[in-house]
Amino acid sequence: MAPPDHTVFFKRSFSKMDQLATPFLTGRRLCRQLAQVVPRGTNGVVVELGAGPGVLAEPIRARLGPDARYLAIEIDEELVAHLRAHKPWLEVVHGDVADLERILDDAGIDQVDAFVSTLPWAVFPQALRMTVMGVIARRLTPEGVLSMIITWMALPNRVRDLRALLDAHFDEVVETATEWRNPPPARTFLCRRPLPRFNSLDERDTRSAS
């Protein structure tokens, strides 16, 4: 019998704490909240950043239309193997979110309708956060959305810096109420309407050519 998702993640978290940041999986209620940004029945493109053992996979899958594309990116090789073995319907990429631009290019994805993330954004270096957020804002459709969580374990100054970064990239940033039953307690940031100066593939191509 295959080990459950939480067992796999718990074991990996202690050997890769620099990547996974916490031994706890996102709880079911918060998973549903994160997945709800995906329009029900959509046939668009959904990209999950930091798929872990796949706790968000089924809530997202339940909202997809028959022609939707769902790409999950995960850096840990054992979690990638777990996903491929137990969720064979899921399109999984073994890669680092720092290479998000290249990963999307290699997958033939120009624009994304929804990014969903449980990555530990508050512990990322600011330079990495800026790079990845720029890619997300450029690749989102004008109606697209980014859904991400922040736990109460995050340092307040890190959260303030992250919120300022989100405000610089999106016209609307909504912070939800804390889900106290999640281990650890966490809230969600919902980011909509990427600002025009970021949401331009032509601008990206111009910079790459310079």
Secondary structure as GFF3:
##gff-version 3
##sequence-region A 1 210
A	DSSP	alpha_helix	5	15	.	.	.	ID=ss1
A	DSSP	alpha_helix	17	20	.	.	.	ID=ss2
A	DSSP	alpha_helix	28	35	.	.	.	ID=ss3
A	DSSP	beta_strand	45	49	.	.	.	ID=ss4
A	DSSP	alpha_helix	57	61	.	.	.	ID=ss5
A	DSSP	beta_strand	69	74	.	.	.	ID=ss6
A	DSSP	alpha_helix	77	86	.	.	.	ID=ss7
A	DSSP	beta_strand	91	94	.	.	.	ID=ss8
A	DSSP	three_ten_helix	97	99	.	.	.	ID=ss9
A	DSSP	alpha_helix	100	106	.	.	.	ID=ss10
A	DSSP	beta_strand	112	117	.	.	.	ID=ss11
A	DSSP	three_ten_helix	121	123	.	.	.	ID=ss12
A	DSSP	alpha_helix	126	139	.	.	.	ID=ss13
A	DSSP	beta_strand	140	151	.	.	.	ID=ss14
A	DSSP	alpha_helix	156	169	.	.	.	ID=ss15
A	DSSP	beta_strand	170	175	.	.	.	ID=ss16
A	DSSP	beta_strand	186	194	.	.	.	ID=ss17
A	DSSP	alpha_helix	201	209	.	.	.	ID=ss18
###
